Amino acid sequence: MMKNLINKKLTVLFSAIILFTACSEEFLDRPPEDSYSADTFYNTEDQVTNSTNHLYSKPWFNFITNVAWAIGELSSGNGRTWDARNSDFGNFAITGEHGTLTQSWESLYAVIGQSNTLINTLPDAVSQDVSQDVVNNALGEARFIRATAYFYLVRIFGSVPIIADNNEYVLEPVVPRNPVEDVYEFIKRDYQFAIENLDEKTRGANYENNARVSSGSAKAMLAKIYLYEENYSEAYRLANEVINSGEFKLYGGDAEDGDPTGSYYDLFLTANDNNPESIFALQWSTSGQYSEGNGLQSLFAQAGITGFSDGYSAIGPSIDLQEAYEDQEEDERYYATIMDPGSYYPDLNGGYTVSENVNHQGTNVGIKKYVVGNAETNGGGGMQSYPNNTYIMRYAELLLIHAEAALMGGGSVAEGTESLNKVRRRAGLENIENPTIEDIFHERRIELAFEFEFWYDVVRRGPDFALDFLAQTERGTFNNDTTPPTITSEMFTPNMEDLTFPYPSNETQNNPALLEAPVPYDFDDEQ
C-alpha cells in the first residue's frame, strides 16, 4: 500500500546499497543492513557509484515476476492461462480487488521510493572528496530508473500520484493523483536529466561493463516516450542520434550495425547478459535468494527444466500468437520464444528435447524465452530466483521506434525502412520494401513477444483499434481429442474502461484522493 510505503523510513534504506564493483552477478551482494548511514556511506567514489545497484533489481521483483507478463501477454492475447490467479487478465474481468494488481502498484512505487531516497539524500550527504561527475551519474541512474517505473504506472493506471520526495508524505499520506500529461512531463524531465548527466559509453566485449544505463540509454527511452506522445519528429531524432552513436549493436545483426558474434537466440542466454544490444536490463543475483533473482523461469518453464520443484507452465503462447509468425521455420525468433514438441535445445541443461506432449495451458507448445535451465548449467540461482537479466529495452526495439517514427512523418522513410529490415534480416526474414504501420506493429509483436510490451502497443494505437483487435484475438485452446486437433475458441470483448486498469482497492481505501479529480503537478518544486 502507498501509505505503508511512504511511512517506511526510505531515507535510511542503505541495507540495499552495495559495496562491490561488479555490475551483474554480484549486484545484490551487500553489507549488513545496519552497517551504514547517510553520514558515512557516500565517502568514496566507489560507494557513490554502487549506491544505485539495488535499483536495478530487488524492488522490481514482484512487478516482473508476477505482473508484467500478466498485463503484457495475457491481456494482449499473446498468452493464455487457466490459472485462476491470472485468467481474469485474459477475459477483461480485473477489478481493484485483484492481488496481482496490488503487487504492480506496490512494486513500482517501491522502485520510485528507493530512487527518491538516493535523489534526495545523496547531494547533501556526499563527501567533498567525491567528484561531481560521479555524483551526477548516480543521480542520473536514479532518475532514469524512477522515470521507467512511472512509465509503467501511467500506461497501466493512467493518472497516478507523482511523488518526488517520500518524506513530504510521511505525516500526510493522502496523495492526489496527477494528470496523465503531467506524469509524462515528469518522466521526460527525468530522462532529460539522465541524458545530460549519465556517462557516455561504447558497448564492448566486456559485458559486465555494460550493465549500467548510459546517456544513450536515456536517449533511447526518451525516444519511446515521444513515440507514445506521437511526437514523431523528436522520437526519430533521438533514435537517430543513438543509432548514429554506435553505442549499441544488434546482436547477430549486419556487420554495418550489428555484432555478428551472437544471434537472436543468444540474447536470452545468461552468459550473454549485458551484451551490446542491451539498452536497459534488470540485473539479478546468482545467490538463489528469493526476490534477488529473476522469477520468470519458474512461471514460464515446464516441470523438470529448472532443477527445482518449480516450472509451473503458468502461461502458454496463445494460438493467435503462434499463427502470427509469418514463417515458423524461417523466423529464428520462433524457436527462441516458443518450444514446439520435439524441438532440441543443445544449451539447455546440456541438451534438452521438448516433450511431444508439451501443452502449456492448452496451447500444444511451451515457452523458451527467459527459460534458461538449472543452476549447474546456468551460472547459479535457486528456485524462483535465477540470474538471467530481464530486458526493459533492447536496440532492436529502438530500431523499430526509428522505423515507426519515420513512417509516421518524423524522418527519412528510407532510413526507417532500413532499421525495420535490420531487425527482420537478423531473424532470417526477407526485407519489406514499402512497409506500413501494420508491418511495424506486427514486427514489434514478434520481436518482443514475452518481453511484456504487446498490451501497451495495442492500447497506444487508440481505442477504436484496440477494442476491435482485442475482441478478435483468439484466446482459446486446442482440442486434442480430434485428429488433427481442433480449436475450442475463446474470445472476449473489452470496453473502454478495460484499456487501463483500476486502482487497487486497498490503495483507494488508504488514499481516497485517488478517486478525486487529478490535480496539476507543481513543477516548480520538482526534484
NUSEDREN-540323 format. One record per residue (C-alpha): residue in one letter; x, z, y negated. Coordinates in nm, 2 decimals, decimal comma. Example, Ala and Ser with C-alpha at 12.3 -4.5 7.8 and 13.67 -1.06 7.14 Angstrom:
<atoms>
<'a'; <1,23; 0,78; 0,45>>
<'s'; <1,37; 0,71; 0,11>>
</atoms>
This chain:
<atoms>
<'m'; <0,00; 0,00; 0,00>>
<'m'; <0,12; -0,08; -0,35>>
<'k'; <0,06; 0,28; -0,46>>
<'n'; <0,28; 0,41; -0,19>>
<'l'; <0,54; 0,15; -0,25>>
<'i'; <0,56; 0,23; -0,62>>
<'n'; <0,57; 0,61; -0,56>>
<'k'; <0,87; 0,58; -0,34>>
<'k'; <1,20; 0,65; -0,52>>
<'l'; <1,31; 0,29; -0,53>>
<'t'; <1,58; 0,38; -0,78>>
<'v'; <1,78; 0,56; -0,51>>
<'l'; <1,74; 0,31; -0,22>>
<'f'; <2,11; 0,29; -0,16>>
<'s'; <2,06; 0,35; 0,21>>
<'a'; <2,01; -0,02; 0,23>>
<'i'; <2,33; -0,11; 0,04>>
<'i'; <2,62; -0,25; 0,25>>
<'l'; <2,99; -0,18; 0,21>>
<'f'; <3,11; -0,46; 0,44>>
<'t'; <3,21; -0,80; 0,30>>
<'a'; <3,08; -1,02; 0,59>>
<'c'; <2,76; -1,21; 0,50>>
<'s'; <2,60; -1,28; 0,83>>
<'e'; <2,63; -1,07; 1,14>>
<'e'; <2,72; -0,76; 0,95>>
<'f'; <2,46; -0,80; 0,68>>
<'l'; <2,29; -0,48; 0,78>>
<'d'; <2,58; -0,26; 0,87>>
<'r'; <2,56; 0,02; 0,63>>
<'p'; <2,69; 0,37; 0,55>>
<'p'; <2,50; 0,69; 0,60>>
<'e'; <2,18; 0,70; 0,40>>
<'d'; <2,28; 0,99; 0,17>>
<'s'; <2,64; 0,87; 0,11>>
<'y'; <2,59; 0,70; -0,23>>
<'s'; <2,41; 0,75; -0,56>>
<'a'; <2,38; 0,52; -0,86>>
<'d'; <2,65; 0,72; -1,03>>
<'t'; <2,91; 0,65; -0,77>>
<'f'; <2,82; 0,33; -0,59>>
<'y'; <2,88; 0,05; -0,84>>
<'n'; <3,25; 0,14; -0,90>>
<'t'; <3,42; -0,17; -0,74>>
<'e'; <3,36; -0,54; -0,73>>
<'d'; <3,31; -0,53; -0,36>>
<'q'; <3,04; -0,26; -0,39>>
<'v'; <2,86; -0,47; -0,65>>
<'t'; <2,89; -0,79; -0,45>>
<'n'; <2,75; -0,62; -0,14>>
<'s'; <2,47; -0,43; -0,32>>
<'t'; <2,24; -0,73; -0,27>>
<'n'; <2,30; -0,77; 0,11>>
<'h'; <1,98; -0,58; 0,21>>
<'l'; <1,77; -0,82; 0,00>>
<'y'; <1,84; -1,10; 0,25>>
<'s'; <1,69; -0,91; 0,55>>
<'k'; <1,50; -0,59; 0,62>>
<'p'; <1,23; -0,59; 0,36>>
<'w'; <1,13; -0,94; 0,47>>
<'f'; <1,09; -0,84; 0,83>>
<'n'; <0,71; -0,78; 0,85>>
<'f'; <0,63; -1,08; 0,65>>
<'i'; <0,85; -1,32; 0,85>>
<'t'; <0,77; -1,17; 1,19>>
<'n'; <0,40; -1,11; 1,16>>
<'v'; <0,26; -1,31; 0,87>>
<'a'; <0,45; -1,62; 0,77>>
<'w'; <0,36; -1,82; 1,08>>
<'a'; <0,00; -1,70; 1,10>>
<'i'; <-0,06; -1,84; 0,75>>
<'g'; <0,18; -2,13; 0,75>>
<'e'; <0,10; -2,26; 1,10>>
<'l'; <-0,23; -2,11; 1,23>>
<'s'; <-0,43; -2,16; 0,91>>
<'s'; <-0,29; -2,51; 0,86>>
<'g'; <-0,38; -2,62; 1,21>>
<'n'; <-0,02; -2,68; 1,32>>
<'g'; <-0,06; -2,39; 1,57>>
<'r'; <-0,33; -2,22; 1,76>>
<'t'; <-0,39; -1,89; 1,94>>
<'w'; <-0,64; -1,69; 2,14>>
<'d'; <-0,47; -1,37; 2,03>>
<'a'; <-0,74; -1,16; 1,87>>
<'r'; <-0,50; -1,01; 1,62>>
<'n'; <-0,44; -1,35; 1,46>>
<'s'; <-0,70; -1,60; 1,57>>
<'d'; <-0,90; -1,55; 1,26>>
<'f'; <-0,63; -1,72; 1,06>>
<'g'; <-0,73; -2,04; 1,25>>
<'n'; <-1,10; -2,01; 1,21>>
<'f'; <-1,11; -1,90; 0,84>>
<'a'; <-1,25; -1,56; 0,92>>
<'i'; <-0,99; -1,35; 0,75>>
<'t'; <-1,12; -1,05; 0,54>>
<'g'; <-0,94; -0,79; 0,34>>
<'e'; <-0,96; -0,56; 0,64>>
<'h'; <-0,71; -0,77; 0,84>>
<'g'; <-0,39; -0,57; 0,91>>
<'t'; <-0,17; -0,88; 0,91>>
<'l'; <-0,27; -0,95; 0,55>>
<'t'; <-0,18; -0,60; 0,46>>
<'q'; <0,17; -0,65; 0,61>>
<'s'; <0,21; -0,96; 0,39>>
<'w'; <0,13; -0,77; 0,07>>
<'e'; <0,34; -0,46; 0,16>>
<'s'; <0,65; -0,66; 0,28>>
<'l'; <0,66; -0,90; -0,02>>
<'y'; <0,62; -0,62; -0,27>>
<'a'; <0,89; -0,42; -0,08>>
<'v'; <1,12; -0,72; -0,14>>
<'i'; <1,02; -0,71; -0,51>>
<'g'; <1,06; -0,33; -0,54>>
<'q'; <1,41; -0,33; -0,39>>
<'s'; <1,51; -0,63; -0,61>>
<'n'; <1,38; -0,44; -0,91>>
<'t'; <1,59; -0,14; -0,82>>
<'l'; <1,91; -0,33; -0,85>>
<'i'; <1,80; -0,53; -1,15>>
<'n'; <1,71; -0,22; -1,35>>
<'t'; <1,99; 0,01; -1,22>>
<'l'; <2,30; -0,20; -1,20>>
<'p'; <2,36; -0,28; -1,57>>
<'d'; <2,37; 0,08; -1,68>>
<'a'; <2,54; 0,23; -1,37>>
<'v'; <2,82; -0,02; -1,31>>
<'s'; <3,18; 0,08; -1,37>>
<'q'; <3,36; -0,09; -1,67>>
<'d'; <3,62; -0,20; -1,41>>
<'v'; <3,38; -0,45; -1,26>>
<'s'; <3,38; -0,79; -1,43>>
<'q'; <3,07; -0,91; -1,60>>
<'d'; <3,07; -1,23; -1,38>>
<'v'; <3,04; -1,02; -1,07>>
<'v'; <2,76; -0,81; -1,22>>
<'n'; <2,57; -1,12; -1,33>>
<'n'; <2,60; -1,28; -0,99>>
<'a'; <2,44; -0,98; -0,82>>
<'l'; <2,16; -0,97; -1,08>>
<'g'; <2,12; -1,35; -1,02>>
<'e'; <2,08; -1,29; -0,65>>
<'a'; <1,82; -1,01; -0,70>>
<'r'; <1,62; -1,22; -0,95>>
<'f'; <1,63; -1,52; -0,72>>
<'i'; <1,50; -1,32; -0,43>>
<'r'; <1,24; -1,15; -0,64>>
<'a'; <1,12; -1,49; -0,76>>
<'t'; <1,09; -1,61; -0,40>>
<'a'; <0,88; -1,31; -0,30>>
<'y'; <0,65; -1,38; -0,59>>
<'f'; <0,63; -1,74; -0,50>>
<'y'; <0,48; -1,65; -0,16>>
<'l'; <0,25; -1,39; -0,31>>
<'v'; <0,10; -1,63; -0,57>>
<'r'; <0,04; -1,90; -0,31>>
<'i'; <-0,12; -1,66; -0,07>>
<'f'; <-0,33; -1,45; -0,30>>
<'g'; <-0,34; -1,63; -0,63>>
<'s'; <-0,35; -1,39; -0,92>>
<'v'; <-0,13; -1,08; -0,84>>
<'p'; <0,04; -0,80; -1,04>>
<'i'; <0,37; -0,88; -1,19>>
<'i'; <0,60; -0,57; -1,16>>
<'a'; <0,94; -0,59; -1,32>>
<'d'; <1,02; -0,22; -1,31>>
<'n'; <0,86; 0,00; -1,05>>
<'n'; <0,94; 0,31; -1,24>>
<'e'; <0,68; 0,22; -1,50>>
<'y'; <0,40; 0,28; -1,25>>
<'v'; <0,52; 0,59; -1,07>>
<'l'; <0,28; 0,81; -1,26>>
<'e'; <0,01; 0,54; -1,32>>
<'p'; <-0,02; 0,33; -1,01>>
<'v'; <-0,32; 0,13; -1,13>>
<'v'; <-0,17; -0,21; -1,20>>
<'p'; <-0,36; -0,50; -1,34>>
<'r'; <-0,32; -0,84; -1,19>>
<'n'; <-0,18; -1,13; -1,39>>
<'p'; <-0,30; -1,49; -1,42>>
<'v'; <-0,15; -1,74; -1,18>>
<'e'; <0,02; -1,93; -1,46>>
<'d'; <0,19; -1,61; -1,58>>
<'v'; <0,32; -1,55; -1,23>>
<'y'; <0,46; -1,90; -1,22>>
<'e'; <0,62; -1,85; -1,56>>
<'f'; <0,78; -1,52; -1,44>>
<'i'; <0,91; -1,70; -1,13>>
<'k'; <1,06; -1,98; -1,34>>
<'r'; <1,24; -1,74; -1,57>>
<'d'; <1,39; -1,55; -1,27>>
<'y'; <1,51; -1,88; -1,12>>
<'q'; <1,65; -2,00; -1,45>>
<'f'; <1,84; -1,67; -1,49>>
<'a'; <1,98; -1,73; -1,14>>
<'i'; <2,08; -2,08; -1,23>>
<'e'; <2,27; -1,95; -1,53>>
<'n'; <2,44; -1,65; -1,36>>
<'l'; <2,49; -1,73; -0,99>>
<'d'; <2,82; -1,87; -0,87>>
<'e'; <2,85; -2,24; -0,82>>
<'k'; <2,96; -2,33; -0,46>>
<'t'; <3,06; -2,61; -0,23>>
<'r'; <2,92; -2,55; 0,12>>
<'g'; <3,20; -2,60; 0,37>>
<'a'; <3,30; -2,54; 0,73>>
<'n'; <3,34; -2,16; 0,68>>
<'y'; <2,97; -2,10; 0,73>>
<'e'; <3,00; -1,72; 0,67>>
<'n'; <3,09; -1,80; 0,31>>
<'n'; <2,76; -2,00; 0,27>>
<'a'; <2,53; -1,70; 0,33>>
<'r'; <2,46; -1,61; -0,03>>
<'v'; <2,25; -1,81; -0,26>>
<'s'; <2,42; -2,01; -0,54>>
<'s'; <2,33; -2,16; -0,88>>
<'g'; <2,25; -2,48; -0,68>>
<'s'; <2,01; -2,28; -0,45>>
<'a'; <1,82; -2,16; -0,76>>
<'k'; <1,80; -2,52; -0,90>>
<'a'; <1,65; -2,63; -0,57>>
<'m'; <1,39; -2,36; -0,56>>
<'l'; <1,30; -2,42; -0,93>>
<'a'; <1,26; -2,79; -0,84>>
<'k'; <1,00; -2,68; -0,59>>
<'i'; <0,82; -2,47; -0,84>>
<'y'; <0,80; -2,77; -1,08>>
<'l'; <0,66; -2,98; -0,79>>
<'y'; <0,38; -2,72; -0,74>>
<'e'; <0,31; -2,73; -1,11>>
<'e'; <0,30; -3,11; -1,10>>
<'n'; <0,58; -3,14; -1,35>>
<'y'; <0,73; -3,42; -1,15>>
<'s'; <1,00; -3,52; -1,41>>
<'e'; <1,15; -3,17; -1,40>>
<'a'; <1,12; -3,15; -1,02>>
<'y'; <1,30; -3,48; -0,99>>
<'r'; <1,57; -3,39; -1,25>>
<'l'; <1,66; -3,07; -1,08>>
<'a'; <1,65; -3,21; -0,73>>
<'n'; <1,87; -3,50; -0,85>>
<'e'; <2,12; -3,26; -1,00>>
<'v'; <2,15; -3,07; -0,67>>
<'i'; <2,18; -3,39; -0,47>>
<'n'; <2,45; -3,53; -0,70>>
<'s'; <2,64; -3,20; -0,70>>
<'g'; <2,73; -3,25; -0,33>>
<'e'; <2,69; -2,88; -0,26>>
<'f'; <2,46; -2,92; 0,03>>
<'k'; <2,46; -3,17; 0,31>>
<'l'; <2,21; -3,30; 0,57>>
<'y'; <2,34; -3,15; 0,89>>
<'g'; <2,40; -3,45; 1,12>>
<'g'; <2,30; -3,69; 0,84>>
<'d'; <2,45; -4,01; 0,70>>
<'a'; <2,82; -3,99; 0,61>>
<'e'; <2,74; -4,05; 0,25>>
<'d'; <2,52; -3,74; 0,21>>
<'g'; <2,55; -3,56; 0,54>>
<'d'; <2,76; -3,36; 0,78>>
<'p'; <2,79; -3,58; 1,09>>
<'t'; <2,92; -3,28; 1,30>>
<'g'; <2,56; -3,15; 1,35>>
<'s'; <2,21; -3,26; 1,42>>
<'y'; <1,85; -3,15; 1,35>>
<'y'; <1,85; -2,96; 1,68>>
<'d'; <2,18; -2,78; 1,59>>
<'l'; <2,02; -2,65; 1,27>>
<'f'; <1,84; -2,38; 1,47>>
<'l'; <2,13; -2,26; 1,69>>
<'t'; <2,26; -1,91; 1,59>>
<'a'; <2,62; -2,04; 1,60>>
<'n'; <2,52; -2,27; 1,31>>
<'d'; <2,37; -2,01; 1,08>>
<'n'; <2,46; -2,09; 0,72>>
<'n'; <2,55; -2,45; 0,79>>
<'p'; <2,58; -2,68; 0,48>>
<'e'; <2,21; -2,77; 0,49>>
<'s'; <2,10; -2,41; 0,43>>
<'i'; <1,99; -2,36; 0,07>>
<'f'; <1,84; -2,01; 0,13>>
<'a'; <1,81; -1,83; 0,46>>
<'l'; <1,74; -1,48; 0,56>>
<'q'; <2,04; -1,31; 0,73>>
<'w'; <1,97; -1,10; 1,03>>
<'s'; <2,18; -0,84; 1,22>>
<'t'; <2,32; -0,86; 1,57>>
<'s'; <2,26; -0,48; 1,61>>
<'g'; <1,94; -0,52; 1,81>>
<'q'; <1,77; -0,25; 1,60>>
<'y'; <1,40; -0,32; 1,53>>
<'s'; <1,34; -0,47; 1,19>>
<'e'; <1,70; -0,55; 1,14>>
<'g'; <1,68; -0,87; 1,33>>
<'n'; <1,47; -1,18; 1,35>>
<'g'; <1,15; -1,11; 1,54>>
<'l'; <1,02; -1,47; 1,57>>
<'q'; <1,16; -1,54; 1,91>>
<'s'; <0,96; -1,26; 2,05>>
<'l'; <0,64; -1,43; 1,95>>
<'f'; <0,73; -1,79; 2,00>>
<'a'; <0,92; -1,78; 2,33>>
<'q'; <0,76; -1,77; 2,67>>
<'a'; <0,84; -1,48; 2,91>>
<'g'; <1,18; -1,49; 3,07>>
<'i'; <1,37; -1,66; 2,79>>
<'t'; <1,47; -1,37; 2,58>>
<'g'; <1,63; -1,14; 2,84>>
<'f'; <1,38; -0,86; 2,75>>
<'s'; <1,02; -0,79; 2,81>>
<'d'; <0,91; -0,98; 2,50>>
<'g'; <0,84; -1,36; 2,49>>
<'y'; <0,47; -1,34; 2,41>>
<'s'; <0,38; -1,70; 2,36>>
<'a'; <0,16; -1,58; 2,08>>
<'i'; <0,12; -1,92; 1,93>>
<'g'; <0,12; -2,28; 2,06>>
<'p'; <0,18; -2,61; 1,89>>
<'s'; <-0,17; -2,75; 1,83>>
<'i'; <-0,29; -3,07; 1,98>>
<'d'; <-0,32; -3,20; 1,63>>
<'l'; <0,05; -3,14; 1,56>>
<'q'; <0,16; -3,29; 1,89>>
<'e'; <-0,03; -3,61; 1,81>>
<'a'; <0,11; -3,62; 1,46>>
<'y'; <0,45; -3,72; 1,58>>
<'e'; <0,48; -4,10; 1,54>>
<'d'; <0,71; -4,12; 1,84>>
<'q'; <0,78; -3,81; 2,05>>
<'e'; <1,07; -3,97; 2,24>>
<'e'; <1,25; -4,12; 1,94>>
<'d'; <1,19; -3,85; 1,69>>
<'e'; <1,46; -3,59; 1,76>>
<'r'; <1,26; -3,32; 1,58>>
<'y'; <1,00; -3,31; 1,86>>
<'y'; <1,25; -3,19; 2,13>>
<'a'; <1,39; -2,94; 1,88>>
<'t'; <1,05; -2,80; 1,79>>
<'i'; <0,83; -2,83; 2,09>>
<'m'; <0,90; -2,76; 2,46>>
<'d'; <0,75; -3,02; 2,69>>
<'p'; <0,70; -2,94; 3,06>>
<'g'; <1,03; -3,02; 3,25>>
<'s'; <1,24; -3,05; 2,94>>
<'y'; <1,60; -2,93; 2,98>>
<'y'; <1,79; -2,73; 2,71>>
<'p'; <2,16; -2,70; 2,80>>
<'d'; <2,24; -2,45; 2,53>>
<'l'; <1,95; -2,21; 2,61>>
<'n'; <2,08; -1,92; 2,83>>
<'g'; <2,35; -2,15; 2,97>>
<'g'; <2,08; -2,41; 3,08>>
<'y'; <1,71; -2,38; 3,08>>
<'t'; <1,44; -2,61; 3,23>>
<'v'; <1,09; -2,56; 3,09>>
<'s'; <0,83; -2,48; 3,35>>
<'e'; <0,59; -2,76; 3,45>>
<'n'; <0,31; -2,51; 3,39>>
<'v'; <0,41; -2,42; 3,03>>
<'n'; <0,09; -2,37; 2,84>>
<'h'; <0,12; -2,17; 2,52>>
<'q'; <-0,24; -2,08; 2,41>>
<'g'; <-0,40; -2,38; 2,59>>
<'t'; <-0,17; -2,64; 2,44>>
<'n'; <0,02; -2,75; 2,75>>
<'v'; <0,35; -2,71; 2,57>>
<'g'; <0,57; -2,44; 2,43>>
<'i'; <0,78; -2,38; 2,11>>
<'k'; <1,15; -2,43; 2,09>>
<'k'; <1,22; -2,38; 1,71>>
<'y'; <1,36; -2,03; 1,65>>
<'v'; <1,38; -1,97; 2,03>>
<'v'; <1,75; -1,91; 2,09>>
<'g'; <1,77; -1,72; 2,42>>
<'n'; <1,92; -1,40; 2,55>>
<'a'; <2,17; -1,18; 2,38>>
<'e'; <2,46; -1,28; 2,61>>
<'t'; <2,44; -1,65; 2,50>>
<'n'; <2,30; -1,60; 2,16>>
<'g'; <2,56; -1,37; 1,99>>
<'g'; <2,38; -1,04; 2,02>>
<'g'; <2,05; -0,88; 1,92>>
<'g'; <1,78; -0,70; 2,11>>
<'m'; <1,41; -0,70; 2,19>>
<'q'; <1,21; -0,83; 1,89>>
<'s'; <1,54; -0,84; 1,69>>
<'y'; <1,76; -1,15; 1,71>>
<'p'; <2,05; -1,26; 1,49>>
<'n'; <1,95; -1,62; 1,41>>
<'n'; <1,87; -1,69; 1,04>>
<'t'; <1,53; -1,78; 0,91>>
<'y'; <1,53; -2,07; 0,67>>
<'i'; <1,34; -2,04; 0,34>>
<'m'; <1,47; -2,37; 0,21>>
<'r'; <1,69; -2,65; 0,36>>
<'y'; <1,85; -2,95; 0,20>>
<'a'; <1,61; -3,18; 0,39>>
<'e'; <1,32; -3,02; 0,21>>
<'l'; <1,49; -3,08; -0,13>>
<'l'; <1,53; -3,45; -0,04>>
<'l'; <1,16; -3,46; 0,03>>
<'i'; <1,09; -3,29; -0,30>>
<'h'; <1,31; -3,55; -0,47>>
<'a'; <1,11; -3,83; -0,29>>
<'e'; <0,77; -3,69; -0,38>>
<'a'; <0,86; -3,62; -0,74>>
<'a'; <0,99; -3,98; -0,77>>
<'l'; <0,68; -4,14; -0,62>>
<'m'; <0,46; -3,93; -0,85>>
<'g'; <0,63; -4,08; -1,15>>
<'g'; <0,91; -3,83; -1,21>>
<'g'; <1,21; -4,06; -1,15>>
<'s'; <1,35; -4,35; -0,96>>
<'v'; <1,13; -4,46; -0,68>>
<'a'; <1,42; -4,64; -0,51>>
<'e'; <1,63; -4,32; -0,51>>
<'g'; <1,34; -4,11; -0,39>>
<'t'; <1,27; -4,36; -0,11>>
<'e'; <1,63; -4,33; 0,00>>
<'s'; <1,60; -3,95; 0,00>>
<'l'; <1,30; -3,97; 0,23>>
<'n'; <1,47; -4,22; 0,46>>
<'k'; <1,78; -4,00; 0,49>>
<'v'; <1,56; -3,74; 0,65>>
<'r'; <1,40; -4,00; 0,88>>
<'r'; <1,73; -4,15; 0,98>>
<'r'; <1,86; -3,81; 1,08>>
<'a'; <1,56; -3,77; 1,30>>
<'g'; <1,63; -4,11; 1,47>>
<'l'; <1,34; -4,30; 1,30>>
<'e'; <1,34; -4,62; 1,10>>
<'n'; <1,33; -4,64; 0,72>>
<'i'; <1,00; -4,68; 0,54>>
<'e'; <1,04; -4,94; 0,27>>
<'n'; <0,75; -4,86; 0,05>>
<'p'; <0,64; -4,50; 0,12>>
<'t'; <0,32; -4,35; 0,00>>
<'i'; <0,25; -3,98; -0,08>>
<'e'; <0,08; -3,97; 0,26>>
<'d'; <0,41; -4,07; 0,42>>
<'i'; <0,59; -3,78; 0,24>>
<'f'; <0,31; -3,54; 0,33>>
<'h'; <0,34; -3,64; 0,69>>
<'e'; <0,72; -3,62; 0,69>>
<'r'; <0,71; -3,27; 0,54>>
<'r'; <0,47; -3,17; 0,82>>
<'i'; <0,70; -3,29; 1,10>>
<'e'; <1,03; -3,19; 0,94>>
<'l'; <0,92; -2,84; 0,85>>
<'a'; <0,69; -2,77; 1,15>>
<'f'; <0,71; -2,40; 1,24>>
<'e'; <0,90; -2,32; 0,92>>
<'f'; <0,58; -2,19; 0,77>>
<'e'; <0,53; -2,44; 0,49>>
<'f'; <0,24; -2,66; 0,60>>
<'w'; <-0,05; -2,45; 0,48>>
<'y'; <0,09; -2,45; 0,13>>
<'d'; <0,15; -2,82; 0,14>>
<'v'; <-0,22; -2,88; 0,24>>
<'v'; <-0,36; -2,65; -0,03>>
<'r'; <-0,15; -2,78; -0,31>>
<'r'; <-0,29; -3,12; -0,27>>
<'g'; <-0,61; -2,99; -0,42>>
<'p'; <-0,94; -2,85; -0,28>>
<'d'; <-1,10; -3,19; -0,20>>
<'f'; <-0,81; -3,30; 0,01>>
<'a'; <-0,75; -2,96; 0,17>>
<'l'; <-1,11; -2,88; 0,27>>
<'d'; <-1,15; -3,23; 0,43>>
<'f'; <-0,81; -3,22; 0,60>>
<'l'; <-0,86; -2,87; 0,74>>
<'a'; <-1,21; -2,94; 0,86>>
<'q'; <-1,09; -3,24; 1,06>>
<'t'; <-0,79; -3,07; 1,22>>
<'e'; <-0,81; -3,03; 1,59>>
<'r'; <-0,76; -2,67; 1,69>>
<'g'; <-0,89; -2,69; 2,05>>
<'t'; <-0,73; -2,66; 2,39>>
<'f'; <-0,66; -2,88; 2,69>>
<'n'; <-0,89; -2,85; 2,99>>
<'n'; <-0,66; -2,88; 3,29>>
<'d'; <-0,94; -2,89; 3,54>>
<'t'; <-0,96; -3,26; 3,49>>
<'t'; <-0,71; -3,53; 3,56>>
<'p'; <-0,57; -3,62; 3,31>>
<'p'; <-0,65; -3,31; 3,11>>
<'t'; <-0,93; -3,35; 2,85>>
<'i'; <-0,96; -3,17; 2,52>>
<'t'; <-1,20; -2,89; 2,46>>
<'s'; <-1,24; -2,95; 2,09>>
<'e'; <-1,25; -2,67; 1,83>>
<'m'; <-1,28; -2,75; 1,46>>
<'f'; <-1,37; -2,51; 1,17>>
<'t'; <-1,49; -2,59; 0,82>>
<'p'; <-1,34; -2,38; 0,54>>
<'n'; <-1,48; -2,33; 0,20>>
<'m'; <-1,32; -2,29; -0,14>>
<'e'; <-1,27; -1,92; -0,10>>
<'d'; <-1,06; -1,98; 0,21>>
<'l'; <-0,79; -2,16; 0,02>>
<'t'; <-0,65; -1,83; -0,09>>
<'f'; <-0,65; -1,50; 0,10>>
<'p'; <-0,84; -1,18; 0,00>>
<'y'; <-0,65; -0,88; -0,13>>
<'p'; <-0,61; -0,62; 0,14>>
<'s'; <-0,89; -0,37; 0,12>>
<'n'; <-0,66; -0,07; 0,11>>
<'e'; <-0,49; -0,22; -0,20>>
<'t'; <-0,82; -0,27; -0,38>>
<'q'; <-0,92; 0,08; -0,30>>
<'n'; <-0,60; 0,23; -0,43>>
<'n'; <-0,57; -0,01; -0,72>>
<'p'; <-0,92; -0,11; -0,83>>
<'a'; <-0,77; -0,32; -1,12>>
<'l'; <-0,72; -0,59; -0,86>>
<'l'; <-1,09; -0,65; -0,88>>
<'e'; <-1,09; -0,69; -1,25>>
<'a'; <-1,02; -0,99; -1,46>>
<'p'; <-0,65; -1,09; -1,48>>
<'v'; <-0,46; -0,96; -1,78>>
<'p'; <-0,19; -1,17; -1,96>>
<'y'; <0,16; -1,06; -1,88>>
<'d'; <0,36; -0,93; -2,18>>
<'f'; <0,68; -1,14; -2,15>>
<'d'; <0,83; -0,95; -2,45>>
<'d'; <0,90; -0,66; -2,21>>
<'e'; <1,04; -0,88; -1,93>>
<'q'; <1,34; -0,77; -1,73>>
</atoms>
